[in-house]
Amino acid sequence: MTRFGEYCPYAKAAEHLGDRWSLMIIKELAMYGSRGFNGLAGGLPGVARSVLVRRLRMLEELGVIMRDPSVHSRRAPYRLAPAGEHLVPTLLSLDVWARRWVPEDPALALRDPDVITFWLTNRVEPLALPDRQVVVVLDIGGPRATRQWLVLEGGTPPSICHEDPGLAPERYLYVEADGSGLYPIAKGLSDWTSAIADGSVRLYGHPRLVKALPGWFRTGNDQPARASVGRDDRFGRAPAPSRW
């Protein structure tokens, strides 16, 4: 028989950490180190800002996360506290288990376009990104049509915005597609070039950006390139700069 500790500590851990967003917040900080509120919100598709505020406050009170002591500001970014660091091996085990045993539901992407955008960020090829910010505007059609702004720049993690970041017009690239057209790209089952050729995805913008976009994302089961930026790539990727 598998033995666990006493009931109360386990029950309290499940009570405080047994929700989707708490574990995802810890995962984000394990991957990227210090992150501000907006950075966390961009990396957690679908989270309401009010929910994120409550979860951050709760995790901080538990001593799982803390404000970065090297930043002397009321808005200092969050980082893992020692208690959070000791949770990372547990989350890595959960990640391995989920990849093997949890079936994926393709219909989820059609019900929630935020998930498609999040999956696309996981396929970003760090070494191919431009060395200054560009914005991929995703106009995703379907039952829950939405517009999102994906900000890409070498040396920083991809950032999902729900408002226009307001860069110069020549640094924008527009993507029009239904969720069903972007899903194969987001999961590595197809590539941008094929999707553009068959008309399921349409690109508009500066010709140089249109030409470069397919090279910014990995296809198939290719492993992400390693780079020095990013704190812990055991969960995913860590971007690094290049030029366009």
N, C-alpha and C positions, 0 to 999 in steps of 0.2 A: 504494500500500500504506500502511495506517495504521501509523505508527511509535510505538513505546513506548520507554521508557527501558531501562536494563539489566535483566537478568533478576532479579537478587537483590533489589533494593528492591521490585519488584512482587510477587515471590513472598513476601517477608516480610510485606508489607501484606495479601496474601490470607490468609496463615497466621494473622495476629493478628486481622483484622477480618472474615474471611469466614465468620462464623457469624451466626445470626439475632439473638442477644441483644446482641452487641456493638454492632451497627448500630442496634438499637432503643434501647439505652441512650443512645447519642449523639443520636439523634433526639429523645428525651424531654428531654434537657438543652438541646438547641437550641431546643425549643419553649417550655420553661418556665423556663429559667435554673437557679438552684440548686434542687436537690431532695434530700431525705433518702432514706435507704434505704427506708422504708415508702412514701414517695411514688412512688419508682421502681417498687417491687414492685406497687403499685396500678395503675400505668399500663402494666404489661407482663403482660397476662393469660396465665396458663399457666406463667410462669417459676417454677422452684423457688428457694426462698430460698438454698439452698446454691450453686446455679448463679449466681445474681445476685451473691453474695459473691465468687465466683471471677472473674467477668467484671469486676466493679468493681476488684478488686485488679489484674488484668491491665492494664486500661485506664489505671489510675493509674500503674503501673510504666512503661507505654509513654509516659506524658506526654500522653495524649489527654484525660484528665480530671484534676481536682484537687479537693481540699477547698477550700471557700469560705474565703478568708483573712480575710474580715470577721467570721467567727464563730469565737470563741476557745473551742473545745470539741473533745474527741476525737470527738464525733459531729457535727461540722460537716457540712453538706450538701455534695453534690458539684456541680461546675460544669464547663463545658468549659475546658480549658487552650487556649493558642494553637494547638497542633496540632489539637485538636478543632474549634476555630472554622474552621480552614481546610478541614475535611472537610465542612462544611455545604453548600457549593455542589455537591459530589459527591453528597450524599444527596438534595438537591433534584432533581438530574438523574435519579437512580434512581427517585424518586417519580413524576416525569413519565413515565418509561419504563414503570413498572409499571402506571400507570393506563391506559396505551394498549394495552400488549401482553400483560399477564398476565391470563388468564381467571380469573374468580371461580368458586369452587365452592360453591354453596349448601349442599351436604351437609356442608361443613366446620362450619357452625353447629350442625348436629344432632349431630355427633361431639364438638364442643367448645363447650359453652355459654359458656365464658369469652369466646369471640370475640363472641358476641351482646352480652354486657354491654359489652365494649370498643367495639363499633360504636355502641351506644346513647350512650356518653359522647361520641362524635364528633358526635352529633346534638343535643347539649344547646344550648339557646338562651340565651346568657349573660345577656342583658338581662331575661329573664323569671324568673330564679331568685330564690327568697326570700332575704332578707338575713340569715337565720339558718339553721343547718343543719337539713336534713330528711333522712330516710333512706328510700330506696326499697328495700324488701326484695323481691328477685327470686327467686321459687320457680319454677325452670325445670324442667319435666318432660321426659320423653323417655328415650332410651337411656342418657344420662348425666345423670340428674336432679341438680340442685344448688341450693343456696341461696346467694345473694350479697347484699351490702349496698352499695348505691350512695348515697354521701353527696353531697348537693348543697347548695351555698351560694353566693350571689352574691359575686363577687370572688375566688374560688378555683377551681382546676380540679376537675372531678368526681373523686371518689376511690372506687375499688373496694375493698371490704373483704371478707375471707373469714371474719371474725368480727364478731359484733354490736358496734357501737361504743358501745352503752349510753347512748343519749340518752333523754329523757323520752318516755313512750309516745305522747303526742299528736303527736309529731313523726315518727311512722312511717307509711308508706304501703306496703301489701302488694300485690304483683302476682303473680298465679298464671297461668301460661301454659306451653304446650309451646314448644320451640324453634321449631317451625314457625309458631307464632302470633306470636312476637316478631320473627322474621327480617324480615318485610316492614316493620315499624316501624323496626328497626335500620338498614335499608338505604334508608329513605325512600320505599318503594314503597306504603306505606299509612300510616295515622295511628292514634293511640290511640283516638280517638272511634269510628272504624269498627270497630276490633278489639273494643272493648268492646261495641258494638252487636251484632256477630255472635257474641259469646260466646267468641271465641278467646282473649281476655284478660279476667281478672277482677280488680277493684280492691277493696281493703278499707282502711278507715282513717278518719281525720278527714274529714268531708264537704268541708271547705274544701280539703284537700289533694287529695282525689279529683277535685274540680272543676278544680283548678289544673293538675294534672299534664300534660294534653295540650298546654298552652301552654309547657311547659318544653323541648319538643323541636321541632326543625325537621322538615319533611316535604319530599318531592320533592328538587329540586336547589337549594333555597334556600341562599344563602351565609350562613355564620355572621356574627352581628353583631360588629362591631369594638369593642374596649374597650382600656383602658390596662393592665389586668392581664394578665400573661403576657409572655413575652420575645420570642418570634418566632412570629407567626401564619402564616408562609408554609406550614407543614405543616398547620395546622388552626385551632382556635378559641382565644379568650382570654376567659374569663368576666369578667363585671362584675355588680355587685349590683343588686337590685331588691327589692320587698317582696311579702309575701302576707298 
